[in-house]
Structures are given as structure tokens and as C-alpha cells.
Amino acid sequence: MKFLKKFEGVDDVYKLSGWVNIKIDEQLYIRMAKYVSALDTLMPRVKDRYDLYKKVEMLSNIDKHIQNSNVDIQTKISIITLLQYLNEIKEQFNPSTSGFLLEGFLATLIHGVKIGDYGASDISSSYSELDAVRFETESGRGVKKLDYQIKLYKNKGNIKISWKKEKKCDFYVICLKNENGTIDVHILSINPLDRDSYIGNYLVVPRGMKDIDYILSLDDIDGHVNLNTNKLYTKSHKFLIKLDVTSNTIERLISSCGDNIKNSISKVYTSLSELQYDVDSLVTGYDKNKRKITVDLAKSNADITIDKITTDIIDLRGNF
């Protein structure tokens, strides 16, 4: 599978201290979708569930929801898990793979899809203004369809943006990783009427040209343009969102949900991780310590782990 080639040489299971063993593989976005549904319940308007700015903004202000006694614990845990997925993508993969995974993360966040049109756009989402509940993103149907190009970079500087004369994106999402582990998310629009967030204001202007002349020439450019990330910080624009997805922040959010729940969740995911090893042992004939193991022993270990998972889940439910 083309998707799996992106993960060659990369261990597909990573551990974050104190909580969930996150698994990054081709099923990532299917698992994520379940947690995104919980996030949707906090959106004031149905159509906001398909608005990338609204979704990322909510993740950036998650403290107020975690502290809100009216938000159920399942929803809080789902949101924290989404943050943990994003942190894992940011920390554990090389720039190319991180960018690839981030596209899928953001697409899932707005019930969209990753698309492949050779760099013109990375993800697409659509919804109906009149009947937002019944839209069909995956088939491309919907009254309003939005295309996004996604960029994830560690260092500030100039970023090459794919720029197709006949097919431009509605939004260009520039994600910049800071040294302190946070991410600055800049959502720039193709529409000049958006003023502060118009992408033309942040492009590198060729020597000898005036800003306005270059902006007027953008419709005729076919290939790429360069975005000056320094301008994102020297000019004011309202669509800058700061995401704090560091491990310490996630641990703090988990702790605020209660130590008992934290410990119960940790037990469930540890047992699930053990079950993964048990299944691998059945298939390969080797245990997690790379020692040979019989089929009967591997099956017995799996049965014991399944019983433990059942017990751990019962304990977890008792804490809700």
C-alpha cells in the first residue's frame, strides 16, 4: 500500500509517559474519528464542526472545557486523546512523515478527506449550509466545498507553496513548531477580501516589484510562490492559533480529570498494548522479548490479557 511506504523504518507504537500507548498506523484516522465526534458535541453550531479554524481554536482553549463540570468525562478524555495524537505526530516522526500525518489529522478533525492532486491541495471538506447534518464529504457532495494546503515546518523562513493557476486552495494552513514544543497554526485565505488573513500579504515579493503589483500578478502565476514566515509575525492577522500539545500540558489535563480515572485509563491501555504483543506472538512464534514461544502458551497469554482488560474496563466504568 502506498500509505504504508510512508512508515518504512518507523516503529508504529510509541509510549507517552503516564497514559496512553498511542499507535500510529494506517488505521489512525479511523480511530481518531471516534474522538472527533466527542469534540463535535462542544461546537455551538453544527456547521462549526466542519470549520478548521473553529476546531483548532477549540483545541487551543481546551482548559476551559476540561474544567467545565457540565462536560462529561468521556468527552474530556476524547479531547485529551486527540491532543496526544497530535503531540505524537509532532514529536516522533521526521518532517516529511509528520507533515503527511498532520494532513490526515486535520482532515479527520473537520470530517474531511486527504486528497492527492499533485500539491495543489492536501485535504478537502464540504458541508451544506442548509442541511449540515446530511452532507457527504467523502463523495465530494455538499453545497460548500473547501480545499486546504497544509505545511508543517520546524524552522521559520521561506516556505514554498504550490500555486496552480487553474486550481488554488481556499485556505493555506501554515503550522510552525516552536522550540518550546508548541505549534503556531496560521490559517491564511485565498480571498483578498479577508484582508488580514489574505495569503498575498505574506508572500515573498520579487526584487524590484511593489507589493500591490505582485499581488495583482498572482492570478497569472503557475507553479509555486514563496511565503515569508517572518511576515506572519510582523504583520497582524487574526487567524493565528497557538496550540500547546506538549507532554507536560497533556499530563496536567489528565490529572485535572482525576487521578483515579488517570490510573484506570493507564491500566486499560497497558493491557491493550500487552494484547497486541500476544497477537504478534501467535503470528510470529516469538514473544515481546524476542524469545520463541509455543502457540499454546501464546494463546494462554492472550486469554489472560483479555480477562485483565475486562477487569480494567469494569474498574474504569466505576470511576465515571
C-alpha positions in Angstrom: 0.0 0.0 0.0 1.3 3.5 -0.9 0.3 4.8 2.6 2.4 2.2 4.4 5.5 3.2 2.5 5.4 6.4 4.5 6.2 4.4 7.6 9.1 2.2 6.4 11.7 2.0 9.2 9.4 3.6 11.8 8.2 1.8 14.8 4.4 2.0 14.8 3.9 2.1 18.5 5.1 4.9 20.8 4.7 5.4 24.5 3.9 8.7 26.2 4.7 8.7 29.9 1.8 8.1 32.3 -1.1 7.4 29.9 -2.0 6.0 26.5 0.2 3.9 24.3 -0.6 5.7 21.0 -0.4 3.6 17.8 0.3 5.4 14.6 -0.6 3.3 11.6 -2.9 3.1 8.6 -5.9 2.9 11.0 -5.0 6.1 12.8 -7.8 8.3 11.2 -10.5 5.7 11.8 -9.7 5.7 15.5 -9.4 9.4 15.6 -12.9 9.9 14.0 -14.5 8.4 17.2 -12.8 11.1 19.3 -13.6 13.9 16.9 -17.3 13.1 17.4 -17.0 13.9 21.1 -15.3 17.2 20.2 -18.3 18.0 17.9 -20.7 18.0 20.9 -19.0 21.1 22.2 -19.4 23.1 19.0 -22.2 25.7 19.3 -23.3 25.4 15.7 -23.5 22.3 13.5 -21.5 23.8 10.6 -18.7 24.7 13.0 -17.9 21.0 13.1 -16.5 21.4 9.6 -14.7 24.6 10.2 -10.9 24.1 10.6 -10.4 27.4 12.4 -13.1 26.7 14.9 -11.9 23.2 15.6 -8.2 24.1 16.1 -9.2 27.1 18.2 -11.2 24.8 20.5 -8.2 22.5 20.9 -6.1 25.6 21.8 -8.6 26.6 24.6 -9.2 23.1 25.9 -8.6 24.0 29.5 -11.9 25.7 29.9 -13.7 22.5 28.7 -11.6 20.2 30.9 -12.5 22.3 33.9 -16.2 22.6 33.0 -18.3 20.3 35.2 -21.0 20.2 32.6 -18.7 18.4 30.1 -18.8 14.6 30.7 -15.6 12.7 31.4 -15.8 10.7 28.2 -15.7 13.9 26.1 -12.8 15.3 28.1 -10.8 12.1 27.6 -11.6 12.1 23.9 -10.3 15.6 23.5 -7.1 14.9 25.5 -6.5 11.8 23.3 -6.7 14.0 20.2 -4.1 16.3 21.7 -1.9 13.3 22.4 -2.2 12.1 18.9 -1.1 15.5 17.6 1.8 15.6 20.1 2.9 12.2 18.9 2.8 13.2 15.3 4.8 16.3 16.1 7.5 14.6 18.2 8.1 11.1 16.9 8.3 11.5 13.1 10.7 13.1 10.6 9.5 16.3 8.9 8.2 14.6 5.8 6.2 12.0 7.6 4.9 14.4 10.2 3.5 16.6 7.5 1.9 13.7 5.8 0.3 12.6 9.1 -0.8 16.1 10.0 -2.8 16.4 6.8 -4.8 13.3 7.8 -5.2 14.6 11.4 -6.6 18.0 10.2 -8.8 16.3 7.6 -10.3 14.0 10.2 -10.8 16.9 12.6 -13.2 18.5 10.1 -14.7 15.3 8.7 -12.8 15.8 5.5 -10.6 13.7 3.3 -7.0 13.7 2.2 -6.8 14.2 -1.5 -4.0 13.8 -4.0 -3.8 16.3 -6.8 -0.1 16.7 -7.0 0.4 19.5 -4.5 -2.4 21.8 -5.3 -4.3 20.9 -2.2 -3.9 18.3 0.6 -7.3 18.0 2.2 -10.9 18.8 1.4 -14.1 19.2 3.3 -17.6 20.2 2.4 -20.9 20.9 4.2 -24.4 22.1 3.4 -25.3 25.5 4.9 -29.0 24.4 4.8 -28.6 20.9 6.0 -25.2 20.5 7.6 -26.0 17.2 9.2 -26.6 15.3 5.9 -23.6 16.5 4.0 -21.4 13.8 2.4 -17.8 14.8 2.4 -16.2 11.6 1.2 -18.2 11.6 -2.0 -17.4 15.2 -2.6 -21.0 16.3 -2.3 -22.1 19.4 -0.4 -23.2 22.9 -1.0 -19.9 24.3 0.1 -16.6 22.6 -0.6 -13.3 23.9 0.8 -9.7 22.8 -0.2 -6.7 23.3 2.1 -3.0 23.1 1.6 -1.1 22.1 4.7 2.5 22.9 5.7 4.4 21.8 8.8 7.8 23.3 9.5 10.2 23.5 12.4 12.2 26.5 11.4 11.0 29.9 10.4 12.0 31.2 7.0 10.6 31.0 3.4 8.2 28.2 2.6 7.4 27.0 -0.9 3.7 27.0 -1.6 2.2 25.1 -4.5 0.3 27.6 -6.7 -1.8 26.3 -9.5 -3.2 28.9 -12.0 -6.4 27.0 -12.5 -6.8 25.5 -9.1 -6.0 27.4 -5.9 -6.9 26.4 -2.4 -9.4 28.2 -0.3 -7.1 28.1 2.7 -3.3 27.6 3.3 -2.6 26.2 6.8 1.0 27.0 7.9 2.0 25.2 11.1 5.2 26.2 12.7 6.8 24.2 15.5 8.4 26.3 18.3 11.4 25.3 20.4 9.2 25.1 23.5 7.1 22.3 21.9 4.1 24.5 21.0 2.7 24.9 17.5 1.7 28.2 15.8 -1.1 27.5 13.4 -1.7 30.2 10.7 -4.8 29.8 8.6 -4.5 32.0 5.5 -7.2 32.7 3.0 -7.0 33.0 -0.8 -9.7 35.7 -0.7 -8.3 39.2 -0.8 -11.4 40.5 1.0 -10.3 38.6 4.1 -7.6 41.4 4.5 -5.5 40.4 7.5 -5.6 36.7 6.7 -5.1 37.0 2.9 -2.1 34.9 1.9 -0.9 37.5 -0.6 0.1 39.8 2.3 2.7 37.2 3.4 4.4 36.2 0.2 8.0 37.0 -0.8 7.8 39.8 -3.2 10.4 39.6 -6.1 13.1 42.2 -6.0 12.1 45.3 -7.9 8.3 44.8 -7.6 5.9 46.6 -5.4 3.7 44.6 -3.1 0.5 45.6 -4.8 1.9 44.8 -8.3 2.9 41.3 -7.2 -0.5 40.6 -5.6 -2.2 41.7 -8.8 0.0 39.3 -10.8 -0.8 36.2 -8.6 -3.6 35.1 -10.9 -1.1 34.6 -13.7 1.5 32.6 -11.7 1.5 28.8 -12.3 3.9 26.7 -10.2 4.8 28.0 -6.8 5.1 31.1 -4.6 7.2 31.6 -1.5 5.7 32.5 1.8 7.8 34.6 4.2 7.1 33.3 7.7 8.7 36.3 9.3 5.8 38.4 7.9 3.4 36.2 9.8 4.7 37.7 13.0 5.5 41.3 11.9 2.0 41.8 10.4 -1.2 41.3 12.3 -3.6 38.6 11.3 -6.5 37.2 13.3 -6.2 33.6 12.3 -3.2 32.7 14.4 -3.8 29.9 16.9 -1.3 28.7 19.4 -1.5 25.0 20.2 0.1 23.7 23.4 0.4 19.9 22.9 3.5 19.3 25.0 3.6 16.2 27.1 3.6 18.2 30.3 0.4 20.0 29.3 -1.3 16.8 28.4 -0.4 15.3 31.7 -1.7 18.3 33.5 -5.1 18.0 31.7 -5.2 14.3 32.5 -4.5 15.0 36.2 -7.3 17.5 36.3 -9.7 14.8 35.3 -8.8 12.9 38.5 -6.0 10.6 39.5 -8.3 7.5 39.8 -9.5 7.9 36.2 -6.0 8.5 35.0 -4.7 5.3 36.7 -7.7 3.3 35.3 -7.1 4.5 31.8 -3.4 3.7 32.1 -4.2 0.2 33.1 -6.6 -0.3 30.2 -4.2 0.9 27.6 -1.3 -1.1 29.1 -3.4 -4.2 28.9 -4.4 -3.4 25.3 -0.7 -3.0 24.5 0.0 -6.4 26.0 -2.8 -7.9 23.9 -1.0 -6.5 20.8 2.1 -8.4 21.8 0.1 -11.5 22.5 -1.4 -11.4 19.0 2.0 -10.8 17.5 3.4 -13.8 19.4 0.6 -16.0 17.9 1.5 -14.9 14.4 5.3 -14.9 14.7 6.1 -17.5 17.3 8.2 -15.0 19.3 7.2 -13.1 22.4 7.8 -9.4 23.1 11.3 -10.2 24.4 12.1 -12.0 21.1 12.1 -15.4 22.7 10.5 -18.4 20.9 7.0 -19.2 22.3 4.6 -22.1 21.6 1.2 -21.5 20.1 -0.5 -22.9 23.3 1.4 -20.5 25.5 0.8 -17.5 23.3 -2.9 -18.3 23.3 -2.9 -18.7 27.1 -1.2 -15.4 27.5 -3.8 -13.7 25.2 -6.7 -15.3 27.2 -5.2 -13.9 30.5 -4.7 -10.5 29.0 -8.3 -10.4 27.7 -9.6 -11.2 31.2 -7.4 -8.4 32.6 -8.8 -5.9 30.0 -12.3 -6.8 31.1 -11.5 -6.2 34.7 -9.7 -3.0 33.9 -12.7 -1.7 31.9 -15.1 -2.5 34.7 -12.9 -0.6 37.1 -12.7 2.4 34.7 -16.5 2.5 34.4 -16.7 2.6 38.1 -14.8 5.9 38.2 -17.2 7.7 35.9 
